[in-house]
Amino acid sequence: MLTRTSNPMRSHASGAARLAACLLGITMLTACAKPIHSQAPRIDKPASVALEQRAAEEALQQKAADSDNTPGVAIETNPLLEGLSPGDIARIQADAKRIYRKHWQYVAERSRYVRARILPILKDMGAPRQLEVVPVAESGYNPYAFSPVGATGLWQVMPGTARVLGMNAPKGFDPRRHVEESTRGGVQYLKDMYAMFGNWPVAFAAYHRGPGSMKRRLRHHPWKPSDGLDKLPVPNVTRTYVRGILGLSILIQRGVWQFPEPWETHPVTIEGPIDVNQLASVANVDRDELYRFNPGLDHSQYLNSGIVLHVPESMMQPLLANISQAAPQYVHIKVRSGDSLSVIAHRHHTSVHDLKHINPGVTAMLHPGDRLLVPAGRMNSVSPPLNPLLAKGRRIHYRVRSGDNLWNIAKRFGTTPSAIARANSIRRNKTLHPGDRLWVLARARSS
């Protein structure tokens, strides 16, 4: 998980809280395991998945046992394990199975939305295929997962890190949740850590803690894989994280667990103005499924720019056939200080009469922050509605760090200083101190 303050990737919580945050990401959005619209790919019910998973495990137990008893078999075929002893390999496999077993059916099902787009990137970048398990440890394959310090996406990247890695996405998209951009950024960072330290266990530890921290620790306590993972000079939470990734790679490689076949998707370019929610409705496809295939979307409306949606074959024709009906007729705007109905009507090329017609009950007495519907046809700028899977938010207990204030905390989590102040019954100008705790409703917006 991309890193502490010494590293541009991400600053993490520590100790037991860090591990809890990691596992929380795995359990989010379990609704993805529910049956969905018949035109979208079907996800089996959890009970069915559990039975299938158990049957697969039982059928392959002997294969796994044979592998366990063959010294060096995993080392020869899994580059992540190079230099580790057979005893270490057996222990980390058992640990990963114990830690992730109850979450696996949900993680595996969520992987179907994005894994078909991750695997070609690993191949193109010359990275080990086994890195496909890193998003299991990072986010539980939930691109909407949010860490307590503001990292988001499959690979859990901080906003500043995305810029350092050159991760870019079209306007209205978050590169940290964008499947291709976040994967290229996360994989490149892991490759850089491997090149710096020479083995994958330390590379994963550096991804988790930061290269500066790892260099300092290795300077005092040199380590190599043959020394054993128990002697890796990192805190227990980082050691557990590293062992989890390595153990998951063994379970997948030996067929004890399997990723289900991912859903192939095709890019569809749509010119604005477009209302994604409206498009899903008129095309009769499941709205939330559309956003699960396209987690990078920040908004549900794109008025002045086109977008590219990745969709399975079953969604393509319904969407293409109904694009002409998906342009938004009206959009919401916020009333500004000094606004009146006549000022707003002039700004948005409409009339006071029409404003009253599309906003029943509106009066001449407007207040800053009020929301009104206005015609979308000639809009130049607007704050569009959120991607609905972002708008649900996530309540985070944030620990204030040195240099923090309400403004930069709000920016990191996609909310406002006023909202944080209200949630914590404090003044907006309150002085914060390192170690203070705040409740924050994270919206996973770009920062």
ZIJO-V406781 format. One record per residue. D_FIRST is the distance of its C-alpha to the first C-alpha in whole Angstrom. Layout:
BEGIN
d_first->D_FIRST
d_first->D_FIRST
END
This chain:
BEGIN
d_first->0
d_first->4
d_first->6
d_first->9
d_first->13
d_first->14
d_first->11
d_first->12
d_first->8
d_first->7
d_first->9
d_first->8
d_first->11
d_first->12
d_first->14
d_first->15
d_first->14
d_first->10
d_first->11
d_first->13
d_first->11
d_first->9
d_first->12
d_first->14
d_first->12
d_first->13
d_first->17
d_first->17
d_first->20
d_first->21
d_first->24
d_first->23
d_first->25
d_first->28
d_first->31
d_first->31
d_first->34
d_first->36
d_first->35
d_first->32
d_first->30
d_first->31
d_first->28
d_first->30
d_first->30
d_first->28
d_first->31
d_first->31
d_first->28
d_first->28
d_first->31
d_first->30
d_first->27
d_first->29
d_first->32
d_first->30
d_first->28
d_first->32
d_first->33
d_first->31
d_first->31
d_first->33
d_first->32
d_first->29
d_first->31
d_first->33
d_first->29
d_first->29
d_first->32
d_first->32
d_first->31
d_first->29
d_first->28
d_first->25
d_first->24
d_first->27
d_first->25
d_first->21
d_first->20
d_first->17
d_first->19
d_first->21
d_first->23
d_first->22
d_first->25
d_first->26
d_first->26
d_first->22
d_first->22
d_first->24
d_first->22
d_first->19
d_first->20
d_first->22
d_first->19
d_first->17
d_first->20
d_first->20
d_first->17
d_first->17
d_first->20
d_first->21
d_first->18
d_first->19
d_first->22
d_first->20
d_first->17
d_first->19
d_first->21
d_first->19
d_first->18
d_first->21
d_first->21
d_first->19
d_first->19
d_first->22
d_first->20
d_first->17
d_first->19
d_first->22
d_first->19
d_first->18
d_first->21
d_first->22
d_first->20
d_first->21
d_first->18
d_first->18
d_first->18
d_first->16
d_first->13
d_first->14
d_first->12
d_first->9
d_first->9
d_first->11
d_first->8
d_first->6
d_first->9
d_first->12
d_first->13
d_first->14
d_first->14
d_first->15
d_first->12
d_first->12
d_first->10
d_first->12
d_first->11
d_first->12
d_first->9
d_first->10
d_first->11
d_first->10
d_first->7
d_first->6
d_first->8
d_first->10
d_first->14
d_first->14
d_first->12
d_first->13
d_first->17
d_first->16
d_first->15
d_first->18
d_first->17
d_first->20
d_first->21
d_first->25
d_first->26
d_first->25
d_first->22
d_first->18
d_first->16
d_first->13
d_first->14
d_first->17
d_first->16
d_first->18
d_first->16
d_first->13
d_first->13
d_first->15
d_first->13
d_first->9
d_first->12
d_first->14
d_first->11
d_first->10
d_first->14
d_first->14
d_first->13
d_first->15
d_first->18
d_first->17
d_first->17
d_first->19
d_first->17
d_first->14
d_first->13
d_first->13
d_first->11
d_first->8
d_first->9
d_first->9
d_first->6
d_first->4
d_first->8
d_first->9
d_first->12
d_first->15
d_first->14
d_first->14
d_first->17
d_first->19
d_first->18
d_first->19
d_first->22
d_first->23
d_first->22
d_first->22
d_first->21
d_first->21
d_first->21
d_first->24
d_first->24
d_first->22
d_first->18
d_first->20
d_first->20
d_first->17
d_first->17
d_first->14
d_first->14
d_first->15
d_first->11
d_first->9
d_first->12
d_first->12
d_first->9
d_first->10
d_first->13
d_first->12
d_first->11
d_first->14
d_first->16
d_first->16
d_first->17
d_first->20
d_first->21
d_first->20
d_first->22
d_first->25
d_first->25
d_first->25
d_first->23
d_first->23
d_first->21
d_first->24
d_first->26
d_first->24
d_first->26
d_first->27
d_first->27
d_first->29
d_first->29
d_first->32
d_first->32
d_first->34
d_first->36
d_first->36
d_first->37
d_first->35
d_first->34
d_first->31
d_first->32
d_first->36
d_first->35
d_first->34
d_first->37
d_first->40
d_first->38
d_first->38
d_first->34
d_first->32
d_first->30
d_first->27
d_first->26
d_first->27
d_first->24
d_first->22
d_first->23
d_first->22
d_first->19
d_first->19
d_first->22
d_first->23
d_first->26
d_first->29
d_first->32
d_first->32
d_first->35
d_first->35
d_first->33
d_first->32
d_first->29
d_first->28
d_first->27
d_first->26
d_first->28
d_first->30
d_first->33
d_first->34
d_first->33
d_first->35
d_first->38
d_first->38
d_first->36
d_first->38
d_first->41
d_first->41
d_first->39
d_first->42
d_first->42
d_first->38
d_first->39
d_first->39
d_first->42
d_first->41
d_first->38
d_first->37
d_first->38
d_first->37
d_first->41
d_first->41
d_first->43
d_first->46
d_first->46
d_first->49
d_first->50
d_first->52
d_first->49
d_first->46
d_first->49
d_first->50
d_first->46
d_first->45
d_first->49
d_first->50
d_first->52
d_first->53
d_first->54
d_first->52
d_first->49
d_first->51
d_first->51
d_first->48
d_first->47
d_first->49
d_first->50
d_first->49
d_first->51
d_first->52
d_first->50
d_first->47
d_first->44
d_first->41
d_first->38
d_first->40
d_first->39
d_first->41
d_first->42
d_first->43
d_first->44
d_first->41
d_first->43
d_first->44
d_first->40
d_first->39
d_first->36
d_first->35
d_first->32
d_first->31
d_first->30
d_first->26
d_first->25
d_first->26
d_first->22
d_first->21
d_first->24
d_first->24
d_first->21
d_first->19
d_first->20
d_first->18
d_first->19
d_first->17
d_first->18
d_first->20
d_first->19
d_first->21
d_first->22
d_first->21
d_first->24
d_first->25
d_first->25
d_first->21
d_first->20
d_first->22
d_first->21
d_first->17
d_first->17
d_first->20
d_first->23
d_first->26
d_first->27
d_first->30
d_first->28
d_first->26
d_first->29
d_first->31
d_first->28
d_first->28
d_first->32
d_first->32
d_first->33
d_first->32
d_first->32
d_first->31
d_first->30
d_first->27
d_first->26
d_first->22
d_first->22
d_first->24
d_first->22
d_first->22
d_first->22
d_first->21
d_first->21
d_first->19
d_first->20
d_first->17
d_first->19
d_first->19
d_first->19
END
